Amino acid sequence: MANRPDPKFPTFSDLYNHLLTLPAPLLPPGKSTSPSLTSSIAALSLHPTLEVAFHILNNDLPSAHFLVRHMQSPPAYEGMFLHGILHRIESDYDNARAWYGDVSESDIFHHTWHSGKDDALEFIARVEKLKKEGKGDKEALEKQSLDEIKKVIEWCRQQFGEKRVEDASGAWVKPDENNRKMAEDMVSGGEGFRNF
C-alpha cells in the first residue's frame, strides 16, 4: 500500500513552503529540525532528488544521505550535486569540493551557480572558515545556502515535476567500477573516508 500524504502537508507546495520557514541548513545540526517531517516528506513519494532536498531543508542528513547514495554517478548529476551540498552541511569540506568539481560542467550546476565553479568553491571556503574559525557572516551564508538549495529544487522540479513517483528505481544509477571500488573500500575499512 502506498504512503498517503500527511494531511497537514498534502502537496509539494504545502510542505515546501513549511520547510522554507525552518532555519537554513548551513552547519551540522546534530539532529533534524523537525523529526516528524521525515515521514511527511517520504509520504509525498516525490522524485528522489526532491525528497533528498526536502530532507536537507529539514536538516535530516541521515535520510538525505541514505537516498543520495543511490545517485552518485553520472547521469544523476542532480543527486551528485545534492551529495556535495550534504557534505558541505556536514562540514566534510574536501568531499564537498570534490562533488562540486564532479558536477561543475552539468546543467544543474550552471543553473545554480551562474557565476561558475570558482564562486561555488569560494562559498564552501567561507562556510569552512565560519565553522573552523568562527569568522564570517553567518546570516549571509545561511541565506546563500538556502538560495543554493532552492535553485536545485527549482531545477529538479522543472525536470521531474511534483507528481508521485511510485517506483523510484529509475532514478538510481549503478556506480561505475571506480565508484563501486571506492565505496567498497570505505565500508570495508580500506583507504576510504570512513572505517567501520
N, C-alpha and C positions, 0 to 999 in steps of 0.2 A: 504494500500500500504506500502510495507516495506521501511525502510530507505535505501537510497543509500549512499555508502561510499563517503566521501569527496574526490574530485578529487586530492587534494594536498596530501592526505594520503589514497590511495585506498586499502592498505593492512595492515595487522597486523604489519609486519616488518617496513613499511614506518612510521607508527605512533609511534611505539615503539622506533625506532631509533631517531625520533624527540624528544619524551618525555625524552629520556636519555640526551639530550642537555640542559634541563631545570635545575634550581637549585634543588638539592636533598632535598626531604621533611624531615625535622627534627623537627622544632618547628612550632607552629601555624602561618600560613602565613597571616591571615587576609582576604585574598581573593585568588582565584585561580590564578595560574601563567599566564595562557592564557585562559580567558573565552571562546574564540572562539573554543577552542579544546573540550569543553564539548559535543557539537553536533557531532564533528568528531569522538570522542570516541564512543558515542552512535550509530552512523551510521554504525559502523562495526558489530554491533549485535554479539559481542563475548560472550562466556560463561560469566555469571555474575561475577565470581571471577576475570577473566581477566579484565573485564570492571571496577570493583572496583579498582584493582591495577593500571590501567591506570589513573583513576581519582585521585588516591593518588599521582601518579607521577606528575600530573598537579596541585597538591595542591588544588584540588576541593573536599574539605572534605564533604560539604553537599551532593553532588551527590554520593560520595562513601558511606556515611552513609545511604543514602536512600536505596541503593541496599543491603548493607551488613546486614541490619536489618532483611532481609528475610532468612538469612543463619546463624543464631546464636545459633544453637544447633546441636548435632550430628545427622546425619553423615557428616554434612557440615563443617568439621574441617578447610578446607581452608578458608571458609567465616569467621569462628570464629577467625582464626589467623589474617586475614586481619582486623577484628574488633579490635583486640588488637593493631595492628600496627597503625590503625587510632586513637585510644585513646592515644597512645604514642605521636603521632604527635600533637594531640590536647592538650597535657600537662595534660591529665587525667591519671596520672601515676598509681594510685591504680587500676583503672579499667583496664588499660593495663596489669598490673601484673596479675590480675585475669583472663583475657582472655588467656594470655600466659600460665598460670598454667592449664587452662582448656584443652589446646591443646598440652601440653608438651609431651604426650605419642603418639601423632599422627605421621603418616608418613611424612606429610608436615613439621612439626616442626623439626623432626630429619633430614630431607633433608636440612633445612635452618640453623639449629643450631646443627651441628655435635657434637660440644663440650658440648651440653646439656643445660638444663633449667637454671642452675646457671649462665652461661655466658650470656644468654639472659636477665635474670633479672638484672645482673650487667650492661649490656648495658643500660637498662631502667634507672637504678640508675645514670649512668653517664650523660645521657641526662637530667634527672631531675636536677642534680647538675648544669649543664650548664644553664638551664632555670632559676632556682631559685637563684643561687649564682654567675652566670657568670663565673664559673670555669670549665675548661676543654678545650680540643682541638676540637673546633667546626668543623674544616675541617675534622679531622679524624672521628668524629661522623657522619657527613654528608655522608662520604664515607661508613661507616658501615651501616647506614640507607639505602642507595641506594643498597648496596650489599644484605641486607636482603630482600628488595622488589624484586630485580632481581631474587633471588633464589626462592621466592614464585611464581613469574611469570614463571620461568623455570619449576617448578613442575606442576603448573596449565596448562601450555602449553603442557607438556607431557601427562597429564591426559585427557585434554579436547580438545586439538587441537586449531587451529586458525579459524576453519570454522564458518560460520554464525550460530547462534542459533536463529531460528525464534520464538520458544516457550521456554522461559527460565523457565517456571513454574516447570520443572523437577529438577531444581537446588534449588528451595525453599524448606525449611523444615518447618514442623509445630512444633512450640516450645512445649516442654514438659510442664506439668502443672506448675512446679516451675518457668520456664522462662516466661510463659504466665502471671502468677500472678505478678511476679516482674515487667514485662513491664506494666501491668495494673496499678500497684501501682505508677510507675514512671510517667505515663501520668496523672493519676487522682489525683496526689498530695499526695499519700501515703508516704511510707518511702523510696522512690527511690532517685536517684541522682538529678533528675530534677523535679521541680514543675511548672506546667503551670497554 
